[in-house]
Amino acid sequence: MQIDRSKRPASSANIDFKLPKINSQRLNNGLDIYFVEKNELPIIRLSLIINCGSRYDPVHLNGLNNLLAMCIDEGAGELNSLQLADEFEMLGAHFSVSTDPDIMLLSLQTLTENFNKALNLFACVVTKPHLNEIDFKREQDKVFVRLRQLNAEPDYLAETAFEYFLFGNSSPYSLPTLGTDKTINKITIDSIQRSYSKSFSPLNSKLVVAGNIDKLNLDSEIGSALGNWYSKHTTDQQVLEFKNPGKKVLIVDKEGAVQTEIRTGHLTSKRNQEDFFQKQILNLTLGGQFSSKYFLKLIKSKMELRKMS
């Protein structure tokens, strides 16, 4: 069947999409829990969201919380880092930690039948990390190596320079999550431990759970694993003001680079505004993904590239 691509396809009928019911509760220690029961597969996934992103790093210790995330699973309780990894692996569970400018995210995915054991390991990482000098030095060296690699990549240099100009040097969003050689060199195990004590608190966290478990059993499991996690610390919620930097062209010379990286953009609305997700879709249409129609049209008509068979 031949398709007439000169005519716009007719719109499909509206898709009836209903969000699943989200149950919420708060433990006695102040930890907020959000739960969605989903029984199609025998899998449970949970994410602990902590207000511990790079925006909370002291300026002279930029990269502190990213390094804390790298150290947090390097041994906990009675297990060293290798033993901890082996325990998760034997359960068929996947544990990961990541950071961005706003949060630190600790995630666990496990089979329902192993949820109790996997959750207890997860809780051990959250509440009893070793955070010792030897592991810290090893992870710090990894950051130095990664920074040397990134500083040789034009895309990283372009992104870092663009964010610095866009947000301004007074904003924590202008600084790289990973930090710099200068700031990473100033971080010590003591500053890592202080950041952990300040940030890892049920009052400073949210727990999101989805999967094959009912609410009654989940309440029992979470209460047993994390109910005794107490800390009254909370991260100060910074009120950030953003100023439009105006129009400007910046050039970063990367000698020997075989490609050119281009960034263009401006400050826009906040995430809590109603049109945020509409703008996300618009961005995808305009070129936010490789297969967007305008991006493909540009490749075909302007760069004279053709698919080879």
C-alpha positions as YAML, in Angstrom:
chain: A
units: angstrom
residues:
- id: 1
  name: MET
  ca: [0.00, 0.00, 0.00]
- id: 2
  name: GLN
  ca: [1.43, 3.32, -1.10]
- id: 3
  name: ILE
  ca: [1.18, 6.19, 1.38]
- id: 4
  name: ASP
  ca: [0.55, 9.75, 0.25]
- id: 5
  name: ARG
  ca: [2.97, 11.65, 2.45]
- id: 6
  name: SER
  ca: [1.81, 15.01, 1.11]
- id: 7
  name: LYS
  ca: [-1.31, 14.68, 3.27]
- id: 8
  name: ARG
  ca: [-1.26, 14.97, 7.01]
- id: 9
  name: PRO
  ca: [-2.37, 11.72, 8.73]
- id: 10
  name: ALA
  ca: [-5.72, 11.88, 10.47]
- id: 11
  name: SER
  ca: [-5.57, 12.15, 14.25]
- id: 12
  name: SER
  ca: [-6.31, 8.97, 16.14]
- id: 13
  name: ALA
  ca: [-9.05, 8.76, 18.72]
- id: 14
  name: ASN
  ca: [-8.27, 9.96, 22.21]
- id: 15
  name: ILE
  ca: [-6.45, 7.33, 24.22]
- id: 16
  name: ASP
  ca: [-8.18, 6.49, 27.47]
- id: 17
  name: PHE
  ca: [-5.32, 6.57, 29.95]
- id: 18
  name: LYS
  ca: [-5.89, 6.29, 33.66]
- id: 19
  name: LEU
  ca: [-3.17, 6.72, 36.22]
- id: 20
  name: PRO
  ca: [-3.00, 3.95, 38.81]
- id: 21
  name: LYS
  ca: [-4.11, 4.72, 42.34]
- id: 22
  name: ILE
  ca: [-1.29, 6.11, 44.45]
- id: 23
  name: ASN
  ca: [-1.44, 5.23, 48.14]
- id: 24
  name: SER
  ca: [0.47, 7.45, 50.53]
- id: 25
  name: GLN
  ca: [1.34, 7.29, 54.18]
- id: 26
  name: ARG
  ca: [3.93, 8.55, 56.68]
- id: 27
  name: LEU
  ca: [5.93, 6.42, 59.09]
- id: 28
  name: ASN
  ca: [6.33, 7.51, 62.70]
- id: 29
  name: ASN
  ca: [9.86, 8.66, 61.89]
- id: 30
  name: GLY
  ca: [8.51, 11.10, 59.29]
- id: 31
  name: LEU
  ca: [9.34, 9.14, 56.12]
- id: 32
  name: ASP
  ca: [6.71, 9.72, 53.43]
- id: 33
  name: ILE
  ca: [5.87, 6.64, 51.35]
- id: 34
  name: TYR
  ca: [4.07, 6.54, 47.99]
- id: 35
  name: PHE
  ca: [2.93, 3.14, 46.75]
- id: 36
  name: VAL
  ca: [1.37, 1.75, 43.56]
- id: 37
  name: GLU
  ca: [0.31, -1.90, 43.50]
- id: 38
  name: LYS
  ca: [1.09, -3.50, 40.15]
- id: 39
  name: ASN
  ca: [0.74, -7.27, 39.95]
- id: 40
  name: GLU
  ca: [1.42, -8.13, 36.30]
- id: 41
  name: LEU
  ca: [4.98, -9.28, 37.09]
- id: 42
  name: PRO
  ca: [6.54, -10.64, 40.32]
- id: 43
  name: ILE
  ca: [8.78, -7.59, 40.63]
- id: 44
  name: ILE
  ca: [9.02, -4.74, 43.13]
- id: 45
  name: ARG
  ca: [10.90, -1.51, 42.56]
- id: 46
  name: LEU
  ca: [11.53, 1.15, 45.16]
- id: 47
  name: SER
  ca: [13.34, 4.48, 45.04]
- id: 48
  name: LEU
  ca: [14.50, 6.58, 47.95]
- id: 49
  name: ILE
  ca: [14.61, 10.23, 46.91]
- id: 50
  name: ILE
  ca: [16.79, 12.40, 49.13]
- id: 51
  name: ASN
  ca: [17.21, 16.18, 48.95]
- id: 52
  name: CYS
  ca: [20.93, 15.74, 48.53]
- id: 53
  name: GLY
  ca: [21.80, 16.87, 45.00]
- id: 54
  name: SER
  ca: [24.77, 18.96, 43.92]
- id: 55
  name: ARG
  ca: [22.87, 22.22, 44.50]
- id: 56
  name: TYR
  ca: [23.37, 21.56, 48.22]
- id: 57
  name: ASP
  ca: [27.15, 21.22, 47.89]
- id: 58
  name: PRO
  ca: [29.19, 23.97, 49.56]
- id: 59
  name: VAL
  ca: [30.66, 26.04, 46.69]
- id: 60
  name: HIS
  ca: [34.24, 25.21, 47.69]
- id: 61
  name: LEU
  ca: [33.32, 21.49, 47.87]
- id: 62
  name: ASN
  ca: [31.41, 21.20, 44.59]
- id: 63
  name: GLY
  ca: [31.00, 17.47, 43.81]
- id: 64
  name: LEU
  ca: [30.64, 16.50, 47.48]
- id: 65
  name: ASN
  ca: [27.25, 14.80, 47.26]
- id: 66
  name: ASN
  ca: [28.12, 13.00, 44.04]
- id: 67
  name: LEU
  ca: [31.17, 11.57, 45.80]
- id: 68
  name: LEU
  ca: [28.98, 10.66, 48.78]
- id: 69
  name: ALA
  ca: [26.73, 8.72, 46.39]
- id: 70
  name: MET
  ca: [29.77, 6.86, 45.06]
- id: 71
  name: CYS
  ca: [30.86, 5.93, 48.60]
- id: 72
  name: ILE
  ca: [27.46, 5.07, 50.08]
- id: 73
  name: ASP
  ca: [27.39, 1.46, 48.86]
- id: 74
  name: GLU
  ca: [31.09, 0.74, 49.46]
- id: 75
  name: GLY
  ca: [30.25, -1.47, 52.41]
- id: 76
  name: ALA
  ca: [27.50, -1.33, 55.02]
- id: 77
  name: GLY
  ca: [26.76, -3.08, 58.29]
- id: 78
  name: GLU
  ca: [28.90, -6.22, 58.51]
- id: 79
  name: LEU
  ca: [29.51, -6.39, 54.74]
- id: 80
  name: ASN
  ca: [32.31, -4.84, 52.70]
- id: 81
  name: SER
  ca: [31.67, -3.51, 49.20]
- id: 82
  name: LEU
  ca: [32.29, -6.83, 47.42]
- id: 83
  name: GLN
  ca: [30.19, -8.81, 49.89]
- id: 84
  name: LEU
  ca: [27.36, -6.29, 49.59]
- id: 85
  name: ALA
  ca: [27.42, -6.52, 45.79]
- id: 86
  name: ASP
  ca: [27.46, -10.32, 45.99]
- id: 87
  name: GLU
  ca: [24.45, -10.37, 48.32]
- id: 88
  name: PHE
  ca: [22.39, -8.24, 45.93]
- id: 89
  name: GLU
  ca: [23.50, -10.40, 43.00]
- id: 90
  name: MET
  ca: [22.58, -13.68, 44.71]
- id: 91
  name: LEU
  ca: [19.08, -12.29, 45.28]
- id: 92
  name: GLY
  ca: [18.77, -11.28, 41.63]
- id: 93
  name: ALA
  ca: [18.32, -7.70, 42.83]
- id: 94
  name: HIS
  ca: [19.65, -4.56, 41.19]
- id: 95
  name: PHE
  ca: [20.77, -1.67, 43.40]
- id: 96
  name: SER
  ca: [21.92, 1.70, 42.06]
- id: 97
  name: VAL
  ca: [22.72, 5.21, 43.26]
- id: 98
  name: SER
  ca: [22.72, 8.40, 41.22]
- id: 99
  name: THR
  ca: [22.73, 12.16, 41.75]
- id: 100
  name: ASP
  ca: [21.64, 15.21, 39.84]
- id: 101
  name: PRO
  ca: [21.53, 18.89, 40.83]
- id: 102
  name: ASP
  ca: [18.45, 18.37, 43.03]
- id: 103
  name: ILE
  ca: [18.40, 14.87, 44.50]
- id: 104
  name: MET
  ca: [20.24, 11.69, 45.30]
- id: 105
  name: LEU
  ca: [18.34, 8.61, 44.16]
- id: 106
  name: LEU
  ca: [18.85, 5.17, 45.69]
- id: 107
  name: SER
  ca: [16.96, 2.51, 43.72]
- id: 108
  name: LEU
  ca: [16.28, -1.18, 44.20]
- id: 109
  name: GLN
  ca: [14.58, -3.68, 41.91]
- id: 110
  name: THR
  ca: [13.98, -7.21, 43.13]
- id: 111
  name: LEU
  ca: [11.77, -10.25, 42.75]
- id: 112
  name: THR
  ca: [8.81, -10.26, 45.11]
- id: 113
  name: GLU
  ca: [9.94, -13.51, 46.74]
- id: 114
  name: ASN
  ca: [13.27, -11.88, 47.70]
- id: 115
  name: PHE
  ca: [11.86, -8.50, 48.71]
- id: 116
  name: ASN
  ca: [12.39, -8.95, 52.45]
- id: 117
  name: LYS
  ca: [16.09, -9.79, 52.16]
- id: 118
  name: ALA
  ca: [16.76, -7.21, 49.45]
- id: 119
  name: LEU
  ca: [14.94, -4.49, 51.40]
- id: 120
  name: ASN
  ca: [16.99, -5.23, 54.52]
- id: 121
  name: LEU
  ca: [20.20, -4.87, 52.49]
- id: 122
  name: PHE
  ca: [18.87, -1.62, 51.05]
- id: 123
  name: ALA
  ca: [18.05, -0.32, 54.54]
- id: 124
  name: CYS
  ca: [21.52, -1.30, 55.73]
- id: 125
  name: VAL
  ca: [23.10, 0.83, 52.99]
- id: 126
  name: VAL
  ca: [20.88, 3.77, 53.91]
- id: 127
  name: THR
  ca: [21.36, 3.62, 57.67]
- id: 128
  name: LYS
  ca: [24.74, 1.89, 58.26]
- id: 129
  name: PRO
  ca: [27.19, 2.79, 55.47]
- id: 130
  name: HIS
  ca: [30.88, 2.38, 56.30]
- id: 131
  name: LEU
  ca: [32.10, 5.61, 54.67]
- id: 132
  name: ASN
  ca: [35.70, 4.83, 55.54]
- id: 133
  name: GLU
  ca: [38.94, 6.45, 54.39]
- id: 134
  name: ILE
  ca: [40.18, 3.65, 52.11]
- id: 135
  name: ASP
  ca: [36.95, 3.41, 50.11]
- id: 136
  name: PHE
  ca: [36.70, 7.20, 49.94]
- id: 137
  name: LYS
  ca: [40.21, 7.57, 48.48]
- id: 138
  name: ARG
  ca: [39.47, 4.94, 45.84]
- id: 139
  name: GLU
  ca: [36.24, 6.64, 44.76]
- id: 140
  name: GLN
  ca: [37.90, 10.07, 44.84]
- id: 141
  name: ASP
  ca: [40.58, 8.80, 42.45]
- id: 142
  name: LYS
  ca: [37.83, 7.55, 40.13]
- id: 143
  name: VAL
  ca: [36.38, 11.06, 40.00]
- id: 144
  name: PHE
  ca: [39.77, 12.54, 39.08]
- id: 145
  name: VAL
  ca: [40.14, 10.01, 36.26]
- id: 146
  name: ARG
  ca: [36.60, 10.68, 35.02]
- id: 147
  name: LEU
  ca: [37.18, 14.44, 35.04]
- id: 148
  name: ARG
  ca: [40.30, 14.03, 32.91]
- id: 149
  name: GLN
  ca: [38.28, 11.97, 30.44]
- id: 150
  name: LEU
  ca: [35.40, 14.45, 30.34]
- id: 151
  name: ASN
  ca: [37.66, 17.48, 29.93]
- id: 152
  name: ALA
  ca: [38.85, 15.91, 26.68]
- id: 153
  name: GLU
  ca: [35.28, 15.62, 25.36]
- id: 154
  name: PRO
  ca: [33.84, 18.65, 23.52]
- id: 155
  name: ASP
  ca: [30.23, 17.81, 24.43]
- id: 156
  name: TYR
  ca: [31.01, 17.97, 28.17]
- id: 157
  name: LEU
  ca: [32.89, 21.26, 27.78]
- id: 158
  name: ALA
  ca: [30.01, 22.73, 25.75]
- id: 159
  name: GLU
  ca: [27.37, 21.60, 28.25]
- id: 160
  name: THR
  ca: [29.34, 22.86, 31.25]
- id: 161
  name: ALA
  ca: [30.03, 26.26, 29.67]
- id: 162
  name: PHE
  ca: [26.41, 26.61, 28.55]
- id: 163
  name: GLU
  ca: [24.98, 25.92, 32.02]
- id: 164
  name: TYR
  ca: [27.51, 28.26, 33.65]
- id: 165
  name: PHE
  ca: [26.44, 31.12, 31.39]
- id: 166
  name: LEU
  ca: [22.71, 30.30, 31.49]
- id: 167
  name: PHE
  ca: [22.36, 30.15, 35.28]
- id: 168
  name: GLY
  ca: [25.11, 32.56, 36.29]
- id: 169
  name: ASN
  ca: [28.06, 32.04, 38.60]
- id: 170
  name: SER
  ca: [25.97, 32.70, 41.73]
- id: 171
  name: SER
  ca: [23.65, 29.72, 41.07]
- id: 172
  name: PRO
  ca: [24.48, 26.15, 42.16]
- id: 173
  name: TYR
  ca: [22.97, 24.97, 38.86]
- id: 174
  name: SER
  ca: [25.90, 26.57, 37.04]
- id: 175
  name: LEU
  ca: [28.34, 24.10, 38.61]
- id: 176
  name: PRO
  ca: [28.94, 20.52, 37.37]
- id: 177
  name: THR
  ca: [27.44, 17.75, 39.49]
- id: 178
  name: LEU
  ca: [30.73, 15.87, 39.32]
- id: 179
  name: GLY
  ca: [32.74, 18.83, 40.65]
- id: 180
  name: THR
  ca: [36.16, 20.02, 39.46]
- id: 181
  name: ASP
  ca: [39.72, 18.91, 40.18]
- id: 182
  name: LYS
  ca: [40.13, 21.84, 42.56]
- id: 183
  name: THR
  ca: [36.98, 21.20, 44.61]
- id: 184
  name: ILE
  ca: [37.28, 17.39, 44.64]
- id: 185
  name: ASN
  ca: [40.83, 17.73, 45.98]
- id: 186
  name: LYS
  ca: [39.47, 19.64, 49.00]
- id: 187
  name: ILE
  ca: [36.90, 16.98, 49.94]
- id: 188
  name: THR
  ca: [37.84, 14.72, 52.85]
- id: 189
  name: ILE
  ca: [36.23, 11.70, 54.43]
- id: 190
  name: ASP
  ca: [35.13, 13.99, 57.28]
- id: 191
  name: SER
  ca: [33.17, 16.21, 54.87]
- id: 192
  name: ILE
  ca: [31.60, 13.10, 53.32]
- id: 193
  name: GLN
  ca: [30.49, 11.87, 56.74]
- id: 194
  name: ARG
  ca: [29.12, 15.30, 57.69]
- id: 195
  name: SER
  ca: [27.11, 15.49, 54.48]
- id: 196
  name: TYR
  ca: [25.69, 12.03, 55.14]
- id: 197
  name: SER
  ca: [24.69, 12.95, 58.71]
- id: 198
  name: LYS
  ca: [23.08, 16.16, 57.52]
- id: 199
  name: SER
  ca: [21.24, 14.82, 54.47]
- id: 200
  name: PHE
  ca: [20.29, 11.19, 55.14]
- id: 201
  name: SER
  ca: [17.17, 11.61, 57.21]
- id: 202
  name: PRO
  ca: [13.60, 10.30, 56.86]
- id: 203
  name: LEU
  ca: [12.44, 13.92, 57.17]
- id: 204
  name: ASN
  ca: [14.56, 14.79, 54.14]
- id: 205
  name: SER
  ca: [13.47, 11.84, 51.99]
- id: 206
  name: LYS
  ca: [10.58, 10.28, 50.07]
- id: 207
  name: LEU
  ca: [10.16, 6.57, 49.36]
- id: 208
  name: VAL
  ca: [8.37, 5.48, 46.17]
- id: 209
  name: VAL
  ca: [7.39, 1.81, 45.76]
- id: 210
  name: ALA
  ca: [5.69, 0.06, 42.85]
- id: 211
  name: GLY
  ca: [5.13, -3.60, 42.20]
- id: 212
  name: ASN
  ca: [3.76, -6.97, 43.15]
- id: 213
  name: ILE
  ca: [2.94, -6.57, 46.84]
- id: 214
  name: ASP
  ca: [-0.18, -5.51, 48.72]
- id: 215
  name: LYS
  ca: [-0.29, -2.50, 51.01]
- id: 216
  name: LEU
  ca: [-0.59, -4.51, 54.22]
- id: 217
  name: ASN
  ca: [2.56, -6.54, 53.55]
- id: 218
  name: LEU
  ca: [4.43, -3.48, 52.31]
- id: 219
  name: ASP
  ca: [3.61, -1.54, 55.47]
- id: 220
  name: SER
  ca: [4.95, -4.39, 57.57]
- id: 221
  name: GLU
  ca: [8.16, -4.79, 55.53]
- id: 222
  name: ILE
  ca: [8.96, -1.06, 55.32]
- id: 223
  name: GLY
  ca: [8.14, -0.51, 58.98]
- id: 224
  name: SER
  ca: [10.48, -3.32, 60.00]
- id: 225
  name: ALA
  ca: [13.36, -2.24, 57.73]
- id: 226
  name: LEU
  ca: [13.20, 1.56, 57.98]
- id: 227
  name: GLY
  ca: [10.88, 2.29, 60.90]
- id: 228
  name: ASN
  ca: [13.81, 2.69, 63.31]
- id: 229
  name: TRP
  ca: [15.67, 5.11, 61.03]
- id: 230
  name: TYR
  ca: [15.60, 8.35, 63.00]
- id: 231
  name: SER
  ca: [17.21, 11.70, 62.33]
- id: 232
  name: LYS
  ca: [15.81, 15.19, 62.74]
- id: 233
  name: HIS
  ca: [18.10, 16.75, 60.15]
- id: 234
  name: THR
  ca: [16.63, 18.33, 57.02]
- id: 235
  name: THR
  ca: [18.32, 20.05, 54.12]
- id: 236
  name: ASP
  ca: [17.70, 23.78, 53.95]
- id: 237
  name: GLN
  ca: [15.40, 24.39, 50.99]
- id: 238
  name: GLN
  ca: [17.15, 27.14, 49.06]
- id: 239
  name: VAL
  ca: [14.97, 29.71, 47.33]
- id: 240
  name: LEU
  ca: [16.75, 30.31, 44.04]
- id: 241
  name: GLU
  ca: [16.17, 33.29, 41.80]
- id: 242
  name: PHE
  ca: [17.15, 33.09, 38.15]
- id: 243
  name: LYS
  ca: [17.99, 36.11, 36.03]
- id: 244
  name: ASN
  ca: [17.84, 36.15, 32.26]
- id: 245
  name: PRO
  ca: [21.47, 36.36, 31.09]
- id: 246
  name: GLY
  ca: [20.48, 38.02, 27.82]
- id: 247
  name: LYS
  ca: [21.77, 37.19, 24.36]
- id: 248
  name: LYS
  ca: [25.36, 36.20, 23.98]
- id: 249
  name: VAL
  ca: [27.59, 33.97, 21.87]
- id: 250
  name: LEU
  ca: [30.25, 31.98, 23.71]
- id: 251
  name: ILE
  ca: [33.06, 30.09, 22.02]
- id: 252
  name: VAL
  ca: [35.06, 27.40, 23.79]
- id: 253
  name: ASP
  ca: [38.17, 26.45, 21.82]
- id: 254
  name: LYS
  ca: [38.97, 22.75, 22.08]
- id: 255
  name: GLU
  ca: [42.16, 22.23, 20.13]
- id: 256
  name: GLY
  ca: [42.18, 19.06, 18.06]
- id: 257
  name: ALA
  ca: [38.43, 18.41, 18.27]
- id: 258
  name: VAL
  ca: [37.06, 16.82, 15.08]
- id: 259
  name: GLN
  ca: [33.46, 17.85, 15.77]
- id: 260
  name: THR
  ca: [31.71, 21.04, 16.80]
- id: 261
  name: GLU
  ca: [29.21, 21.08, 19.65]
- id: 262
  name: ILE
  ca: [26.47, 23.72, 19.58]
- id: 263
  name: ARG
  ca: [24.17, 24.64, 22.46]
- id: 264
  name: THR
  ca: [21.37, 27.18, 22.30]
- id: 265
  name: GLY
  ca: [18.63, 27.84, 24.83]
- id: 266
  name: HIS
  ca: [17.11, 30.10, 27.43]
- id: 267
  name: LEU
  ca: [15.45, 29.96, 30.83]
- id: 268
  name: THR
  ca: [11.82, 28.86, 30.73]
- id: 269
  name: SER
  ca: [8.97, 28.00, 33.08]
- id: 270
  name: LYS
  ca: [9.28, 26.03, 36.31]
- id: 271
  name: ARG
  ca: [8.32, 22.38, 36.65]
- id: 272
  name: ASN
  ca: [5.24, 23.17, 38.73]
- id: 273
  name: GLN
  ca: [3.59, 25.17, 35.95]
- id: 274
  name: GLU
  ca: [0.74, 23.52, 34.05]
- id: 275
  name: ASP
  ca: [2.37, 23.68, 30.62]
- id: 276
  name: PHE
  ca: [5.65, 22.02, 31.66]
- id: 277
  name: PHE
  ca: [4.90, 18.63, 30.08]
- id: 278
  name: GLN
  ca: [3.40, 20.22, 26.96]
- id: 279
  name: LYS
  ca: [6.72, 21.98, 26.47]
- id: 280
  name: GLN
  ca: [8.56, 18.69, 26.91]
- id: 281
  name: ILE
  ca: [6.50, 17.16, 24.08]
- id: 282
  name: LEU
  ca: [7.05, 20.25, 21.93]
- id: 283
  name: ASN
  ca: [10.79, 19.94, 22.48]
- id: 284
  name: LEU
  ca: [10.72, 16.31, 21.32]
- id: 285
  name: THR
  ca: [8.82, 17.31, 18.19]
- id: 286
  name: LEU
  ca: [11.26, 20.09, 17.33]
- id: 287
  name: GLY
  ca: [14.35, 17.95, 17.75]
- id: 288
  name: GLY
  ca: [14.64, 16.63, 21.27]
- id: 289
  name: GLN
  ca: [15.18, 13.12, 19.90]
- id: 290
  name: PHE
  ca: [16.97, 11.80, 16.84]
- id: 291
  name: SER
  ca: [13.77, 10.52, 15.20]
- id: 292
  name: SER
  ca: [11.79, 13.78, 15.50]
- id: 293
  name: LYS
  ca: [10.25, 14.78, 12.18]
- id: 294
  name: TYR
  ca: [11.89, 18.19, 11.98]
- id: 295
  name: PHE
  ca: [15.31, 16.76, 12.77]
- id: 296
  name: LEU
  ca: [14.94, 14.09, 10.09]
- id: 297
  name: LYS
  ca: [13.71, 16.68, 7.61]
- id: 298
  name: LEU
  ca: [16.74, 18.84, 8.33]
- id: 299
  name: ILE
  ca: [19.11, 15.93, 7.77]
- id: 300
  name: LYS
  ca: [17.42, 15.00, 4.51]
- id: 301
  name: SER
  ca: [16.97, 18.43, 2.94]
- id: 302
  name: LYS
  ca: [19.86, 20.50, 4.30]
- id: 303
  name: MET
  ca: [22.67, 18.02, 4.85]
- id: 304
  name: GLU
  ca: [21.81, 15.84, 1.84]
- id: 305
  name: LEU
  ca: [22.11, 12.61, 3.75]
- id: 306
  name: ARG
  ca: [20.28, 9.55, 2.48]
- id: 307
  name: LYS
  ca: [19.62, 6.18, 3.99]
- id: 308
  name: MET
  ca: [21.88, 3.64, 2.31]
- id: 309
  name: SER
  ca: [20.55, 0.17, 1.55]
...
